């Protein structure tokens, strides 16, 4: 049944009662992924509790660039992204809450030497039902007048892509889960997993409380490895810094620009509201691999200047853009840039980790699929390739149409 709920009703929906003593499933992590999983479990009438150590969307979700695109180099990525985009498009109708999805369109160009790889990727997208268009440089200038295309031989255009508000999305999923019967608790941190004879029996919370349950899903982003460290083998993850700058466009810039990927300038950009542009690095210098996953609320001036300079080579008017702030996130990166969505360790434990910067845009469909897995015990076919053991077994996710660039991670 469709539930019509106003934006200002989110707080009421999340006003959970006191912490219960038991539940069928506990989801740990109140970002977009954990909230999506909890929402889809609640829709299946599963007795689910969602726990967040701080407040909903306080971690990587709140620091996300929040792109919603389908431009992937593997079929599994395209399919997850395609279904997730459809979910973002109908988000408010489905959940009763807004995610502020804005369809802007997506553009990315290729130089002459990379045209064969570009065409291979373009054909892959079309074969998976993505309605992309192949534009000439002059056609691209019609679509995006401020774009510098003199070095491009061709441009791909996806008019359906866009961006959403990551905080509104996580809150929308969590509030909709609560409406459907889930219990959502902020300020409740998992301390340890409770097991007996190889089976999950519950979790222990910081402060001494316990919560009995049959299954636990840890979707705590960068904090997941340490929470499950004693439950199974070490997760092959590293943390990579992701810098984002917000730039105020010149007043005569014109309409807000499309999402743009500049493989050659190593930047991605999208509008941020009506006046600003969000810009970040596509590939992060491996030397900036971090030992921890701290999230920064500011950026060094030198980083902002570098991002603005790179962006101005593709959008020359942005040379006059005024910095408006920025932040530094942290990606939990897998060797093949695809997540682990699988059982892990003792019976009843599941993890969703290693999204490598893709988590937000894939959260609707991943949440649906993982909820199905947790609720039924049967792994959906779409998750077969994302098992925890795939690297040990020599079957990482490989691109079906790789596009040449220095690194392998995309925002």
N, C-alpha and C positions, 0 to 999 in steps of 0.2 A: 504494500500500500504506500502510495506517495504521501510524505509528510511535509506540509508547508510550515517552515519555521523561519522566523526572522533572524537576521544577523545578530541582533541584540539579545537573542535567546540562547546564544552559545553558552554564556556563563551559567544560566539556569540548567541547561542540559548536562553540564559538567559538574554540577553540584552533587557529587556522589555521597552516599551515606558513609558510615564508618567502615573501616576495612573489614571485609568478611574473614572468617576463619578458614574457608575453603572455596575452591572453584574448580571447574573442569580444566580450564586453560588459563595460564597467566602469560601475558605478553609484556615483555620488559623493553621499554623504550618508547617514548612519546613523541617521536618525530613522525614524518609523513609515512614511513614504512610501518612502524609499529601500530600507528593509528589506523592505517589502511587494513592491516591484518586483523586488528580487533574489530573493525567495522564489518569486514566480510565474515568473520566468525560469528558475530552477533546476528547477522542476517541469516545464518544457518541455525539459529536458536541454540548456539553453544553458550554455556555459562562462562563468560570470559571477564577477566580483570586486566586492565591496562595500567601499568605502573610507569611513572616517569620520575627520575630522581630530582629534577628541577621543575620546570614548567613545560607545557606542551610546546614543541618546536624550539626549545632553547639551545639545541645542539647544532649539528651540521645542517639540519633542515632550515633553521633560521638564517644560516649563512649561505644558502644555496643561490646560484644564479637563476634557478627555476625555469630553465628552458624546457619547452615541450616540443620535441622534434622527432622525426622518423629517420634521420640521415645516419644510418648505421651501415657497417661494412659486412655484417653477418646476418643471416636470415633470422636467427633467434633474437638478435637485438631489434631488428626491424619489426618482427611480429609483436614482441613485448611493447615496443614503443607505439606501434599502430593501434593496438587495443587500448593502451593507456591514454593516447590522445583522444580517442573516442570517449573515454570515461571523463576526461577533463571537459570535453564539450558538453556533456550532459550532467556534470557534477552536481549542480544545484537541484536539478530535477530529481536526481537519484538519491541525494543525501538530505536535501532540505536546507543546505547551507551553501554559501558562496565560496568559490575558490579564486574569483576574479581572473578567470582565464581570458587572455586577450589574444586573438588570432592576428598576428602581424605578418606572417609569411617568413620564409627562410631563403637566404641566398648564399651560394658559395661558388667560387669560380676556379678555373684551372688554367694554367699556362700551357702552351702548345706541347711541350715535351711530355706532359702528363695526361694528354687527351685520351690515350687508350685506357688508362686506369680510370679516368673520369667516366668514360662511356660504359665501362664494365660495371662500375658502381651505379650509374644511372639506370642501366638495364636491370640490375638486381632489384633496385627499388621499385621499378615499374612491374617487374614480375611478381612482387609481393603485394601489389595493389596500392602502392603509394602513388598518388597522382602528381608526380613531379613533372616539371616542364624543362626542356633544354632551350636556353636562351642564347642568342648571339650577344656579344658585348653591347651593341647598340640597343637591342631589346631590353637588356638589363638596365641600361641607363634610363629607359622609359619607366621601368618599374621602380627604380631607385635613383633618382636624378643626381644625388650627391655622391654616388659611388664612383670611385676611380677604377676604370676597367681597362685601361690602356694595355696592361700586360696580360689580360685574360683572353683566352681563345674561345671559351664557352662558360656558361653559368648555369647551375642547376637552381630551380626555383620550386619551392614547396609552399603553395599559398595557405595550406591548412595549419602550418606550424605556428607557435606562439609562445607565450609565457604566462605563468600564473603567480599568485601571491603564495609563497611557500608556507608562511605562517597561517594564513587563512585556510590553506588546504589541510594542514595537519589538524587545526582546530575543527574544521568541518568534518573530517573523518572521525575524530574523537567524539565530537558532540553527537554525530549521527549514530555512532556505536552506542553511546549512552541512551539515546532515544530508543534503540532497539534492544536495550536490556543490559548492555555491558556496564561495568563499574570502572570509572576512570579516576585515578588518584595521582595527583602531582605531589612532589616532595617526598616520594617514597622510593628509596634506592635499594636494589637488590644487593645483598652482601655475599650470599653463597647459595649454591644449589644443594638441596637435600635429596639424598638417594638412599635406596635400600636394595641390596642384592641386584644391582644393575638397573634399577628402575627409578625414575623420578618420583619423589613423594611430595615435593613442594619446594619452596624457597624460604630462605632466611633474609630478613630485611635489616638494614641498619637501624639500630635502636633496640634490637632484641626481639621484635615481633616475627612471627612465622605465618606462612600461608600455605595450607595443604592444597595440592593439585595433582592431576594425572599427567598433564603436559605443560611444558614451558617453551615459549618461543622467545629467544633473545634476539631482538632487532634494535640494539642500542648503538648502532653505528660504530664510531671509533672506540667505544668502550666495550664492545662485544668480546674481543679476544681475551681481555683480562677477566671478564665475568665467567667465561667458560674454560679458562686455562687449565683447571684441574679435572675437567670432564672428559677430555679427549686429547688427541695429538695437537701439536702447535699449528695454528692456522697460518698459512703462508701469506701474510699481509705486510705491507709497509705503509707508512703515512707520508703523503705528499702534500706540500703546501699549495693552496690555491688562492691567489690574490685577486681581489675585485675592487675596481675603482668606480665611483659614480661621478659623472661629468655633466655639467649643465651645458646644453647645446647653445650655440649662438642664437640670438633672438630671430635672425633671418634664415635659420637653417631650413625651415620648411616643415612639412609633415614629419612625424616620428618615423625613424628608419625601420627597415625590416631587421630581423635577426640576420647577422652575417658572420660566417666563418672565413677567416683569412688564414689559410694553411701556410702561406708564405711569410706573412707578418706575425704569425703565432698569436693571433688574438681572436676572441669571439666577442660579439657585442649585440646588444638588444636595447630597445627603449626601456626606460624605467619611468613609467607614468608619461605625462604629456610633455615634459620639458627636459628630462635627464636621459642619459645613456649609461648603461652598465657595461663595463668592459673588463675582460680578464684574459689570462694567458690560456691558450689551448693546451700546450704541452709545457710541463714544468721541468726545469733543469733538474736532472737526477741528483745533482750535488746538493739540492735543497731537500732531499729526503729527510724527514724529521724523525727524531727518536720518540717523540710524543705526539699528541693530537690536540695541542692547545689551539683554541680559536681566538684570533685577534680582532679587536673591535676598531682598530685603526691601521693605516698603512703608512710606511715611510714615504716622505715626499718624493724621493728618488724613484720609487716604484710607480707612484702616480704619474710622474712626468714621463717615465718610460712607456707606460701603457697609453697615455695620451699621444705621445709621439708616434707610436706604432699605429694607433687608430687613425691618426691624421694622414698617414700615407695612403690609407684607403678611403677616408672621408676627409678631404683637405680642410673643410670648414671647421673641423673639430680641433684644429691647431689653436683656435681661440676659445676652446671650451674651458669653463671654470670648474676646477675640482670642487666636489661637494661632499667628499668623504670616501670611505671604503672600509674594507675588512679583509681578514685573511682566514679562510677556512682550511680544513684538512680532509683530504680524501683517503679513505681506507682502500688501498689499491691491491688488486690481485694481479698475478703475472699475465693473465690473458684479458684483464680489464672487465671481467664478468663475475658476478657474485656467486657465493655459495648459498644455495637455498635447499637445505637438506636436513635430515636427521643427523645428530652429532652426539657421540658419546653414549650415555645411558639411554635406555628406552624411554621415550617421552620427551626428549630434548630436541629442539629444532633451532637452527640458526638462520638468520638472514644477514649476511655480512659481505664486505668486499665489493661494494657497488662502484668504486673507482670513479665517483663523480656522476654516475648515472641514476642514483637512487630516486631522486625526486621525480624525474620524468617517467620512471617505470613503476612508481609506487602503486598506482591503481591496479594494474594487471598483476604485478607480483603479489600484492596483498590478496587478491582474489585467488590466485593459484596456490599460494602457500596456505591460505585458510582451508582450501579444499583438501590439501595434503594432511594438515593437522586434524581436521574434523573427521576424515574418512580413513586415514592411514594408508591411502593409495596415492602414490606419486603421480601427478598429472604428467602426461607425455611431454608437455612443454618444459618441464623441469628436469627431464632426464639428463640433459647436457650440463646441468649446473650442480652436479653432485660434488660433495666435498673431496671425494677420492680421485677426481679426474686427472689431476696432475701426476699422482703416484702411478696411475694406470696409463699415462701417456696419451691422454685425449683431452687436451685443453680446447677451449673454444677458439676456432681459427677463423679469420675473416674470409668470407666468400669472394669479396671484391675489394682488396686492400688499396687504399689510396696512399701514395708515397708521402711521407713526412718524417720528421726526426723522431718523434715518439709514438706511442700507441694509445695514449689516453685522450679522450675528448670530453669537454664539459657537458 
